[in-house]
Amino acid sequence: MAGETAKVDPMYQFTIEPLFGSQGWELAGFNIAFTNSALWMTITLVVLWVFMLGGMKRQLVPGRWQMMVETFTGFIDDMLEANIGKAGRKYVPYIFSLFMFILFANLLGLMPLGVVGVHPFTFTSHFTVTGVLAILSFAIVLVVGFFKHGIKFFSLFIPSGTPLPMVLVIFPIELVSFLFRPFSLALRLFVAMMAGHVLLEVLSSFVIDGWNAGAGFGLLVGLPSFLLMIAICALEILVAGIQAYVFALLSSLYINDAENLH
C-alpha cells in the first residue's frame, strides 16, 4: 500500500533523502549527508565526462562521436560570438560546461529507468540547485563588470540619453531589475522541469487507477492517459534542451552587459 501511495503523490519524486543516513555527517553545524540529489549530480558529471572524453580523439577524419562533441562546442562558440563578440571566446569553457551539465541533468531525469527499479532524480527541479547555478553566472557578471569598468559599471543602469531628472527614477528600477536576474534565471529552469515531472506523475496515476478499476475504465481513462504521457515525454525531451539553451543564452547575454555595458 505504501508503494501505491507514493505513485499517486506527484511531489514524492522530489524528496531529497540521505542514502547512507544523516547521522555522523555533521560539519560546522551543517549536515552534509550524501543524498540522492548528490548521487545524480555525480552520475551526470561522470556521464558528461565520458561523453567529452569519447569525443576528444582529434582524429583527422572525425567520427560521429567526435563530430557530436565538436558540434556542441561550435554551437556555444557561435552563440557567444553573436552575443558578446570576440571577447566571448574566453567564456566558452564556462558556458559550454553550464549548458552541457544542465542538458545532461535534464535528460537523465527523463530516462525510463523505473522499469528496472532505478528512479532517476532530476535535481534541476530543485530551486536550490538552479539558484546556485544562477548565482554563479551572476557572480561572473559582477566580477567582470567591476574589474573591467570599475565604478563606470553603474552606467549600465542608466540608459543613454536619459534626462537628468529621470535618472533618480530609472536608476533604482534598472538596479532592482538587474538584481532579480539570478532569481528569474533560476526560477525559469526550476519551474519548467518541475511542472513537466509533476504532470507525468499525475498522468501515471490515471493509468494505474484506470486499469485497477477494470478494463472499461482502463480503455476509457488509462489508455488515453498513457498515450498522452508518451506525447508529453517527447515534449519534455524538447523542453530539456530548450531550458539548457535558454539558461546558457541568458547567462551569455548578462555577461555581455558586463563586457560591453549594454
Stockholm file with secondary structure:
# STOCKHOLM 1.0

chainA/1-262         MAGETAKVDPMYQFTIEPLFGSQGWELAGFNIAFTNSALWMTITLVVLWVFMLGGMKRQLVPGRWQMMVETFTGFIDDMLEANIGKAGRKYVPYIFSLFMFILFANLLGLMPLGVVGVHPFTFTSHFTVTGVLAILSFAIVLVVGFFKHGIKFFSLFIPSGTPLPMVLVIFPIELVSFLFRPFSLALRLFVAMMAGHVLLEVLSSFVIDGWNAGAGFGLLVGLPSFLLMIAICALEILVAGIQAYVFALLSSLYINDAENLH
#=GR chainA/1-262 SS CHHHHHHTCTTGGGCCCBSSCSTTCEETTEECCCBHHHHHHHHHHHHHHHHHHHTCCCCSSCCHHHHHHHHHHHHHHHHHHHHTCGGGGGGHHHHHHHHHHHHHHHHHTTCCGGGGTCCCCCGGGSHHHHHHHHHHHHHHHHHHHHHHHGGGGGGGGSCTTCCHHHHHHHHHHHHHHHHTHHHHHHHHHHHHHHHHHHHHHHHHHHHHHHHHTCHHHIIIIIHHHHHHHHHHHHHHHHHHHHHHHHHHHHHHHHHHHHHHCC
#=GC SS_cons         CHHHHHHTCTTGGGCCCBSSCSTTCEETTEECCCBHHHHHHHHHHHHHHHHHHHTCCCCSSCCHHHHHHHHHHHHHHHHHHHHTCGGGGGGHHHHHHHHHHHHHHHHHTTCCGGGGTCCCCCGGGSHHHHHHHHHHHHHHHHHHHHHHHGGGGGGGGSCTTCCHHHHHHHHHHHHHHHHTHHHHHHHHHHHHHHHHHHHHHHHHHHHHHHHHTCHHHIIIIIHHHHHHHHHHHHHHHHHHHHHHHHHHHHHHHHHHHHHHCC
//
